[in-house]
Amino acid sequence: MNAERLTLAARARIHAALGDPARLAIVDTLTAGDVAPGELGAALDLPTNLVAHHLKVLEDAGIVARTRSEGDRRRTYVRLRPDALAAIVSPAMLAAKRVVFVCTQNSARSQLAAAIWSRRSHVPAVSAGTEPAERVHPRALKIARRHGLDPVDWRTANVSDVVRRDDLLIAVCDNAYEHLPSEQRPRLHWSIPDPAPADTDAAFEAAYTEIADRIERLAPTLSPEATDSTRSTP
């Protein structure tokens, strides 16, 4: 019974926290990807003090959490907490002809993401890296096969050789996001911890699970744009 009361109280805090237009706008933004506080302020035209206030309210309600960048420890990113998503309304539907998942080496997270996405959505997906490795990480191949994905054709590629102007880029690591060309739009950021330093099946499995969960949330909100049949593919 106590657990029931706590659950009801937590739900009530979420609804109360979302009762402000600015906080609801922050949540809509974070539904698609992780964002630094300064980026939130710029995107929503909010001063720093108001961003800090609204984020504290959302944190206290258990809706968002902060993580420190693996690429630059001075930076933090704000992300939605999965257990609060049931009370959050999805933002307006996005549209894209193709999705490109990007990480630094294109050897694990981005490869897994493109494969999972292709199983979940009709919108085409590929992957690339800002500093591609020579080969895909063996544990990524192992985890892919464990989940019924076929990695036989996986090859690493440089983002500059893959991305087209109208692609939706989803950076699945902090380093890649921070090194993407600033003019590349649209783009999203998912702060997925790099499993390679740990180099364990558990770390790669955790990365797979988080990527799959995020795709499950985003894929239904993304619609395919009409493809121009006369356009050449690089």
C-alpha positions, -999 to +999 in steps of 0.1 A: +000+000+000+029+024+008+044+016-027+010+024-042+009+058-024+044+066-035+036+058-071+005+080-070+025+108-054+053+105-080+027+107-108+011+137-091+045+155-090+051+148-127+017+162-137+023+193-114+058+198-129+044+197-164+018+224-156+041+251-169+045+259-206+082+263-204+087+230-186+064+212-211+085+227-239+117+214-223+102+179-220+090+180-256+126+188-267+141+161-245+117+134-258+138+133-290+173+135-275+196+147-248+204+185-247+229+206-227+212+233-205+227+261-226+213+245-258+178+243-241+180+280-233+189+289-269+163+266-284+135+278-262+147+314-259+149+312-221+174+330-199+199+309-179+183+314-145+149+303-158+164+272-174+181+263-141+148+268-122+127+247-146+153+219-147+153+218-109+116+214-108+117+186-134+146+169-116+128+170-083+097+154-099+119+126-113+113+136-149+148+145-160+184+136-149+218+151-158+249+132-170+284+145-175+298+144-211+323+117-218+339+140-244+342+172-222+338+168-185+329+204-181+296+198-201+265+182-188+235+169-207+199+167-196+179+136-204+144+122-197+141+094-172+124+064-188+102+056-158+085+090-162+078+087-199+044+071-194+031+105-182+047+125-211+029+133-243+050+129-274+060+160-293+049+168-328+057+142-354+091+146-372+096+137-409+128+124-426+138+106-457+166+088-440+181+085-405+219+084-400+231+071-366+266+085-358+292+077-331+329+083-330+343+050-344+311+036-360+321+003-345+293-005-320+265+020-309+257+035-343+258+001-361+235-014-335+212+016-337+208+015-375+201-022-374+175-019-346+159+010-364+156-009-397+137-036-378+113-010-362+107+016-389+101+019-426+123+050-427+157+039-440+187+040-416+225+038-420+254+045-397+287+064-398+315+076-376+334+109-371+366+089-367+357+054-381+376+024-368+390-003-391+363-028-382+332-033-361+338-043-325+335-081-320+313-077-290+289-055-310+287-084-336+280-108-307+253-088-292+237-082-326+235-119-333+222-125-298+192-103-306+185-117-340+203-090-361+225-099-391+258-080-390+274-099-419+275-067-441+284-042-414+313-020-424+326+013-409+323+045-428+331+082-424+302+106-417+314+129-445+310+101-470+276+091-459+255+121-448+232+139-472+218+174-466+183+163-457+192+133-435+181+132-399+214+127-379+212+110-345+245+111-326+246+082-302+277+094-283+288+127-268+321+130-287+304+126-321+277+151-312+302+177-302+321+173-334+293+173-359+293+203-383+272+230-367+253+236-399+240+200-401+203+200-394+181+183-384+200+164-357+193+147-324+216+136-296+214+104-275+240+103-247+247+065-248+278+055-227+306+040-248+307+002-240+342-003-255+362+009-224+345-017-202+347-043-230+322-067-214+291-083-228+271-066-200+283-031-212+274-038-248+241-053-237+233-022-217+241+000-248+218-022-269+189-019-244+191+018-241+193+023-279+164+000-284+143+018-258+150+052-274+142+039-309+109+025-295+100+060-283+111+079-314+102+056-343+064+061-340+068+099-341+089+099-373+072+097-407+089+090-440+091+120-464+083+113-501+115+102-517+127+118-550+133+089-573+155+111-595+179+118-567+213+100-569+226+082-539+262+088-528 
